[in-house]
């Protein structure tokens, strides 16, 4: 009951319990669920027909949906339960009731609403329907699965369920298990498991399944095609489309950690201080090839800024002068060979000259400026600023002499100075602070027609590209919108700080981690929605864990049917009558 897509049923079908020479297999009688898509999956995975059935009573339906049931709707009865299981009586009843209202993922206040309280009450109604359906010939074993928090949020319901089961002759145990350990999975999945054994029909104790070590995630994912390879693995292996901000956050989460890694990032005024996210300039931008790597195609203009056109050359001896860009030689060093290109950026073509002591050498006045009230030095033939002090600090620049206002900007409301032959910005105040916005410029304006510093919109057309096209002589920039907005949904490969791709699991990977499918297999669930697939997979009981439980239950049933009341096990007793082990039949008592 509450079968979901049939993962638990698949695990039971795979179980092979044995006691000595007695061996058994399970046969699934059917499944009940309200979701037609889940039942469509159940039919394929469990291998038997399932039944779409709403187990709400009328009051629960109205509370959950907020309206009266539609015409033709009726409450499920014990007759419907018999019909769903083909008229046969099961030996084991497995129930995995809806857990939304019990889950810690839901706020406490929301879980207390009438809607989710009605959903929670399905646990009690499901147990009651099952017990009533087989009142005359009780089911030997009952397994009730849910989230661990049902033990607190659903305590009042569990107390009623336990009392109801005991009233029908069952011995009950509430436990919490890690399904990953029961099934040897690559995930940890803590679940609440209530197991009830009919004391009269099954005297032997039920032991807990053996716990197995967890696997690494890579032991499963490493056997699968790379995420996104839908040709080999099918549509369930597509990479989920996430918001841009989610991708960025994933990239900054440290491997093996969680969202708390983000707390270590420095954020100032809502912006990352130490990182800047920009679109890729060009493929291989400023890329460097390894010495033993293969270079790409050499284009007409193969520069470091438009591709990987640099190489990490190991042949340069450590400290070789010809490779020391901007290198400065000591005065006592030997210079390298003088080549045709001998600028500071090409090698060690600079020298640390100690002879420029201002107090001692012949060039003590080099680059010196003589104050206005001081005497000039001797006037020599070389009158450059580097050869002496032929420069004067003239205070008259603001009093109207010919060079006044050098590089000054004239205000828009001021009068311009005299226009002389050399009227440029280096000769006087020949610049103006023009407050008029660019969109008021008229035809013929040089900045209007030439587009200086202009930006072309993404969907606009560029003008003719000239040989000297530059950002400051035309519209040679573009407003590129390709960096996504934070809420844009897209599929990305962002290399994280550790050099790996931090990404969400694909839906197929989640199914494989649940042991619902082997990593090398394909799986196709009903529908086309990843969200619906993930919900059904997330609600599933891992088949490997269900198989481990089923084999322990099967061994206990075989013991009962072969007349044995006691067996030794290396695991703890799961369901027992009293706190001490008893090997005698239930009807006998100790004096």
C-alpha positions in Angstrom: 0.0 0.0 0.0 1.2 3.5 -0.9 3.4 1.7 -3.4 5.0 4.6 -5.3 6.9 3.5 -8.4 7.5 0.0 -7.0 11.1 0.2 -5.8 10.4 -1.6 -2.5 8.4 -4.2 -4.5 11.4 -4.8 -6.7 13.7 -5.3 -3.7 11.3 -7.9 -2.3 11.1 -9.7 -5.7 14.9 -9.9 -5.7 15.1 -11.4 -2.1 16.0 -15.1 -1.8 15.6 -16.1 1.9 16.7 -19.5 3.0 16.9 -21.6 6.2 18.9 -24.8 5.7 17.5 -26.6 2.7 14.3 -24.5 2.8 14.4 -21.7 0.2 11.8 -19.2 -0.9 11.1 -16.4 -3.3 8.6 -13.5 -3.0 5.7 -12.9 -5.4 4.2 -9.4 -5.4 0.4 -9.4 -5.4 0.0 -5.8 -6.4 0.3 -2.2 -5.3 -2.0 0.8 -4.4 -1.2 4.4 -5.0 -3.1 7.6 -5.8 -0.6 8.7 -8.5 -1.4 7.3 -12.0 2.2 7.9 -13.1 3.6 6.0 -10.1 1.3 3.1 -10.9 2.5 3.1 -14.5 6.1 2.8 -13.2 5.0 0.2 -10.7 3.5 -2.0 -13.5 6.9 -2.2 -15.2 9.2 -2.3 -12.2 7.2 -4.7 -10.0 6.1 -6.7 -12.9 2.4 -6.9 -11.8 -0.6 -4.6 -12.2 -1.0 -1.9 -9.7 -4.2 0.0 -8.8 -4.8 3.7 -8.8 -6.8 4.3 -5.6 -7.4 7.2 -3.3 -7.3 6.0 0.4 -8.6 9.3 1.9 -11.9 9.2 3.7 -14.3 12.0 2.8 -13.3 14.3 5.7 -9.6 13.9 4.8 -10.2 14.6 1.1 -12.1 17.9 1.9 -9.4 19.0 4.4 -6.5 18.3 2.0 -8.0 19.6 -1.3 -10.2 22.3 0.2 -13.3 21.2 -1.6 -15.8 18.3 -1.7 -14.8 15.2 -3.7 -16.0 15.0 -7.4 -19.1 13.1 -8.4 -18.4 9.4 -8.5 -15.7 9.5 -5.9 -16.1 7.1 -3.0 -14.1 6.0 0.0 -12.0 2.9 -0.4 -13.2 -0.2 1.5 -11.8 -3.6 2.5 -13.3 -5.0 -0.7 -11.2 -2.7 -2.7 -8.1 -3.8 -0.8 -8.9 -7.5 -1.6 -9.4 -6.6 -5.3 -6.2 -4.7 -5.6 -4.3 -7.8 -4.4 -6.1 -10.1 -6.7 -8.2 -11.7 -4.0 -5.1 -13.3 -2.4 -4.0 -12.9 1.2 -0.4 -11.5 1.5 2.2 -12.9 3.9 3.9 -9.5 4.2 2.3 -6.1 3.9 4.6 -3.2 3.1 3.3 0.4 3.6 5.2 3.6 2.7 2.7 6.3 3.6 3.1 9.9 2.4 5.7 11.6 4.5 5.4 15.3 3.5 3.8 16.4 6.8 6.4 14.6 8.9 9.5 15.7 7.0 12.0 18.1 8.4 12.1 19.8 5.0 8.6 21.3 5.8 8.3 24.1 8.3 6.7 23.1 11.6 3.9 25.6 11.2 3.0 24.4 7.8 3.0 20.8 8.9 0.4 21.6 11.5 -2.1 22.9 9.0 -5.3 20.9 8.5 -4.2 20.0 5.0 -1.1 18.2 6.1 -2.6 16.8 9.2 -5.2 15.1 6.9 -2.4 13.7 4.8 -0.6 12.5 8.0 -3.8 10.6 9.1 -3.5 8.4 6.0 -0.9 6.4 7.9 -3.5 5.4 10.5 -6.2 4.8 7.9 -4.0 2.7 5.7 -3.0 0.4 8.6 -6.7 0.1 9.7 -7.9 -0.8 6.2 -5.2 -3.5 5.9 -6.0 -4.9 9.4 -9.7 -5.0 8.7 -9.3 -6.5 5.2 -7.5 -9.5 6.7 -9.1 -9.7 10.1 -10.0 -13.3 9.8 -6.6 -14.4 8.5 -4.0 -11.8 9.6 -1.0 -10.9 7.5 2.1 -12.5 9.2 4.4 -9.5 8.9 3.7 -5.7 8.5 6.5 -3.3 7.5 5.7 0.4 7.8 8.3 2.9 6.4 8.6 6.6 6.8 10.9 9.5 7.6 12.6 9.5 11.0 10.8 12.7 12.1 7.5 10.8 12.2 8.6 9.6 15.6 8.2 13.2 16.9 5.8 15.0 14.6 3.6 12.0 14.2 4.0 10.6 17.8 0.2 10.7 18.5 -0.4 8.7 15.2 2.3 6.2 15.9 0.8 5.5 19.4 -2.5 4.9 17.8 -1.0 2.6 15.1 0.9 0.6 17.7 -2.2 0.2 19.9 -4.2 -0.8 16.8 -1.6 -3.4 15.8 -1.4 -4.9 19.3 -5.2 -5.1 19.4 -5.0 -7.3 16.3 -2.4 -9.6 17.9 0.9 -8.1 16.7 4.2 -7.5 18.5 5.5 -4.1 17.4 9.0 -2.5 17.2 9.8 1.1 16.2 13.4 1.5 14.9 15.5 3.9 12.7 17.8 2.4 10.1 20.2 3.7 7.5 18.9 2.2 4.3 22.4 2.8 2.8 23.9 0.5 5.4 21.2 -2.2 4.9 21.7 -2.2 1.1 25.4 -1.3 0.9 24.5 1.8 -1.1 26.6 4.9 -2.0 24.2 7.1 0.0 23.2 7.5 3.6 19.4 7.4 3.9 18.0 7.3 7.5 14.5 6.0 7.6 11.9 5.1 10.3 10.9 1.4 10.1 8.0 0.0 12.2 7.9 -3.8 12.0 5.0 -5.8 13.4 5.0 -9.6 13.7 1.8 -11.5 14.3 2.7 -13.2 17.6 0.5 -16.3 17.2 1.3 -17.0 13.6 5.0 -16.2 13.8 6.6 -17.2 17.1 10.3 -16.7 16.1 12.0 -13.4 16.7 12.7 -11.2 13.7 16.4 -10.1 13.6 17.8 -6.9 12.1 19.4 -7.1 8.7 23.2 -7.1 8.5 24.7 -3.7 8.1 27.1 -3.2 5.2 29.7 -0.4 4.6 28.7 2.5 2.5 30.2 2.9 -0.9 31.7 6.1 -2.4 29.5 8.1 -4.8 32.2 7.6 -7.5 31.8 3.8 -7.3 28.4 4.2 -8.9 28.8 7.4 -11.0 32.2 6.2 -12.3 30.4 3.3 -14.1 28.0 5.7 -15.8 28.4 7.9 -18.9 29.3 11.5 -18.3 26.3 13.6 -17.2 24.5 14.9 -20.2 25.2 12.0 -22.5 21.6 11.3 -23.3 22.4 9.4 -26.5 24.0 6.6 -24.4 22.0 6.9 -21.2 18.6 8.3 -22.2 16.7 11.5 -21.3 16.9 10.9 -17.5 20.7 11.5 -17.7 20.4 15.1 -18.8 21.9 17.8 -16.7 19.3 19.7 -14.8 18.7 23.3 -15.7 19.5 25.5 -12.7 19.4 29.2 -12.0 22.7 31.0 -12.8 23.2 32.0 -9.2 22.9 28.3 -8.1 25.6 27.3 -10.6 27.9 30.0 -9.2 27.3 29.0 -5.6 28.0 25.3 -6.5 31.3 26.4 -8.0 32.4 28.0 -4.7 31.3 25.1 -2.5 34.4 23.0 -1.4 34.3 19.4 -2.5 33.1 17.2 0.4 31.4 20.3 2.1 28.1 22.1 1.7 26.7 25.6 1.6 28.7 26.6 4.7 31.7 26.9 2.4 30.1 30.1 1.1 30.5 31.7 4.5 34.2 31.8 4.0 33.9 34.1 0.9 34.6 37.8 1.4 31.5 39.8 0.4 31.5 43.6 0.4 28.4 45.6 -0.4 26.8 42.4 -1.8 29.7 41.7 -4.2 32.4 39.1 -4.0 35.6 41.0 -3.1 38.2 38.6 -4.4 36.5 37.2 -7.6 35.1 38.7 -10.7 32.8 36.7 -13.0 33.0 37.8 -16.7 32.2 36.0 -19.9 35.0 34.1 -21.6 36.9 36.6 -23.8 37.8 34.1 -26.5 38.5 30.5 -26.5 42.0 29.9 -25.1 42.4 33.6 -24.2 46.0 34.1 -22.9 46.3 30.3 -23.0 49.7 28.6 -22.6 50.4 25.2 -24.1 52.6 22.7 -22.4 55.9 21.9 -24.1 54.8 18.4 -25.1 51.2 19.6 -26.1 49.8 20.1 -29.5 49.0 23.6 -30.7 45.8 24.5 -32.4 45.5 25.9 -35.9 47.7 28.9 -36.4 45.5 31.7 -37.7 46.5 34.9 -39.5 46.7 36.9 -36.3 47.7 34.4 -33.6 48.2 36.5 -30.5 48.1 35.6 -26.8 44.9 37.6 -26.4 42.9 35.7 -29.0 43.9 32.1 -28.3 46.4 29.7 -26.8 49.4 30.9 -28.8 52.0 30.8 -26.0 54.2 27.9 -24.9 55.7 26.9 -21.6 59.3 26.5 -22.8 61.5 24.5 -20.4 64.7 25.2 -22.2 65.4 28.5 -20.6 68.2 28.0 -18.0 67.3 29.4 -14.6 68.4 33.0 -14.4 69.2 33.3 -18.1 69.5 37.0 -18.9 67.8 36.8 -22.3 64.6 35.7 -20.6 64.5 38.2 -17.8 62.1 40.7 -19.1 62.6 44.1 -17.4 65.7 42.7 -15.8 68.1 45.2 -14.2 71.9 44.4 -14.2 74.1 45.3 -11.3 76.9 47.8 -12.1 79.4 45.0 -11.6 77.6 42.4 -13.7 78.4 41.4 -17.3 75.8 42.4 -19.9 74.3 39.8 -22.2 74.6 40.0 -26.0 73.2 43.2 -27.4 70.5 42.3 -29.9 68.5 44.4 -32.3 65.6 44.7 -29.9 67.0 46.0 -26.7 64.2 47.7 -24.7 63.6 47.0 -21.0 60.7 44.7 -21.9 62.9 42.4 -24.0 65.6 41.4 -21.5 68.1 42.7 -19.0 68.7 46.0 -20.8 68.7 48.2 -17.8 71.4 48.8 -15.2 71.5 49.9 -11.6 73.9 52.8 -12.0 75.2 54.0 -8.6 76.8 57.1 -10.0 73.7 59.3 -9.7 74.5 60.4 -6.2 73.0 63.9 -6.2 75.7 65.3 -4.0 78.8 64.1 -5.9 78.6 63.6 -9.7 78.6 66.0 -12.6 74.9 65.5 -13.2 73.7 66.6 -9.8 71.2 69.0 -11.4 69.7 66.4 -13.7 65.9 67.0 -13.9 66.2 69.7 -11.2 63.9 72.7 -11.2 65.2 76.1 -10.1 63.0 78.0 -7.7 61.8 81.4 -8.9 63.9 83.4 -6.4 67.1 81.4 -7.0 70.0 81.9 -9.5 70.2 79.6 -12.5 73.2 77.5 -13.1 75.7 78.1 -15.9 74.0 78.0 -19.3 75.6 75.2 -21.4 75.1 74.0 -24.9 72.8 71.2 -24.0 69.7 72.7 -22.6 67.6 69.6 -22.1 65.9 68.9 -18.8 67.9 65.8 -18.3 71.2 67.6 -18.6 70.9 70.1 -15.9 68.4 72.5 -14.3 67.2 74.6 -17.2 63.6 74.5 -15.8 62.1 77.2 -13.6 59.1 77.2 -11.2 57.4 80.2 -12.6 54.6 81.6 -10.4 53.3 83.9 -13.1 51.3 81.1 -14.9 48.0 82.3 -13.3 48.6 86.0 -14.2 47.9 86.0 -17.8 51.3 85.4 -19.6 51.3 83.5 -22.8 51.5 80.0 -21.4 48.9 80.5 -18.7 46.2 77.8 -18.3 48.2 75.0 -19.9 45.9 71.9 -19.9 43.2 74.0 -18.3 39.5 73.3 -19.1 37.3 76.3 -19.7 33.9 76.3 -18.1 30.9 76.4 -20.5 29.8 79.8 -19.1 33.3 81.3 -19.3 35.1 83.3 -22.0 37.9 81.5 -23.9 41.4 82.8 -23.9 43.1 84.3 -27.1 43.3 81.8 -29.9 46.9 81.5 -30.9 48.6 79.5 -33.7 49.4 76.5 -31.5 45.8 76.2 -30.1 45.9 72.7 -28.6 45.5 71.4 -25.1 49.2 71.5 -24.4 49.4 75.2 -25.2 46.6 76.7 -23.2 43.0 76.4 -22.0 41.7 75.0 -25.3 39.3 72.5 -23.8 35.7 73.2 -22.7 33.4 71.5 -20.2 30.4 70.9 -22.4 27.3 70.0 -20.4 25.2 69.1 -23.4 24.2 65.4 -23.5 25.4 63.5 -26.5 21.8 62.8 -27.7 21.4 66.5 -28.3 24.3 66.6 -30.7 23.5 67.7 -34.3 24.4 66.2 -37.6 28.0 67.1 -38.6 29.3 66.9 -35.0 32.5 64.9 -35.2 31.7 62.9 -32.1 28.2 62.1 -33.4 29.3 60.9 -36.8 32.5 59.2 -35.8 31.0 57.5 -32.8 33.9 58.0 -30.5 33.7 55.5 -27.6 30.4 54.3 -29.0 28.8 51.1 -27.9 26.7 49.0 -30.4 23.6 47.3 -29.0 23.7 43.4 -29.1 21.0 43.3 -31.8 22.3 46.3 -33.7 24.5 46.4 -36.8 28.2 47.4 -36.7 29.5 50.0 -39.1 32.2 49.4 -41.6 35.3 48.1 -39.8 38.3 50.3 -40.7 42.0 49.3 -40.4 42.5 51.6 -37.4 39.2 50.7 -35.6 39.6 51.4 -31.9 37.4 52.0 -29.0 38.1 55.7 -29.0 37.6 56.4 -32.7 34.2 54.8 -33.5 31.5 52.4 -32.3 33.8 49.4 -31.8 32.4 48.1 -28.5 29.3 46.0 -28.0 26.8 45.7 -25.2 27.1 41.9 -24.7 24.2 40.5 -22.6 25.4 36.9 -22.6 26.3 36.8 -18.9 23.1 35.4 -17.5 20.9 37.1 -15.0 21.0 35.5 -11.5 17.6 33.8 -12.0 18.1 32.6 -15.6 17.8 28.9 -15.9 20.5 27.2 -17.9 22.9 24.2 -18.1 26.5 25.1 -17.3 29.9 23.6 -16.9 31.7 25.9 -14.4 35.1 24.7 -13.3 35.2 25.0 -9.5 38.2 26.3 -7.5 39.4 22.7 -7.2 39.3 22.3 -11.0 36.3 20.0 -11.1 32.7 20.4 -12.3 30.4 20.9 -9.4 27.0 19.9 -10.7 23.7 18.4 -9.5 23.1 14.7 -9.9 21.2 13.8 -13.0 17.9 12.0 -12.4 19.4 8.7 -13.7 22.3 9.1 -11.2 19.8 9.5 -8.3 18.0 6.3 -9.4 21.3 4.5 -9.6 22.3 5.8 -6.1 19.0 4.4 -4.9 19.8 1.0 -6.5 16.7 1.4 -8.6 18.8 0.8 -11.7 22.3 -0.6 -12.4 24.7 2.2 -13.4 25.2 0.6 -16.8 21.4 0.4 -17.6 18.9 2.9 -18.9 15.7 3.7 -17.0 12.6 5.3 -18.4 9.9 6.4 -16.0 6.5 7.6 -16.9 6.2 11.2 -18.2 8.8 13.7 -19.3 9.2 15.8 -16.2 12.5 15.6 -14.2 10.7 17.2 -11.2 8.1 14.4 -11.2 10.7 11.7 -11.8 12.9 13.0 -8.9 9.9 13.2 -6.6 9.0 9.5 -7.2 12.6 8.4 -7.0 13.1 10.4 -3.7 10.0 8.8 -2.2 11.2 5.3 -3.2 12.6 2.7 -0.7 16.0 1.6 -2.2 15.5 -1.9 -3.6 18.8 -3.1 -2.2 17.6 -2.1 1.3 14.2 -3.6 0.8 15.8 -6.9 -0.3 17.9 -7.0 2.9 14.8 -6.5 5.0 12.8 -9.0 2.9 15.4 -11.7 3.4 15.3 -11.4 7.2 11.5 -11.4 7.2 11.5 -14.4 4.9 13.9 -16.4 7.1 11.6 -15.7 10.1 8.6 -16.9 8.2 10.5 -20.0 7.1 11.4 -20.7 10.7 7.7 -20.4 11.7 6.4 -22.6 8.8 9.0 -25.3 9.5 8.0 -25.5 13.2 11.2 -23.8 14.6 10.9 -21.1 17.2 14.5 -20.1 17.7 17.5 -19.2 15.6 20.8 -17.6 16.4 22.0 -14.5 14.5 24.9 -12.1 14.7 22.6 -9.1 14.5 20.2 -7.7 17.2 16.7 -8.9 17.6 14.4 -6.5 15.7 10.9 -7.6 17.0 10.6 -9.5 20.2 7.8 -10.2 22.7 9.6 -9.2 25.9 12.9 -7.8 26.9 14.5 -11.3 27.3 14.8 -14.0 24.7 12.2 -16.8 25.0 12.2 -20.0 23.0 9.0 -21.6 24.2 5.6 -21.1 22.5 3.6 -18.0 23.3 0.8 -19.9 25.2 3.2 -21.2 27.9 4.2 -18.9 30.8 7.1 -18.9 33.2 6.3 -19.5 36.9 
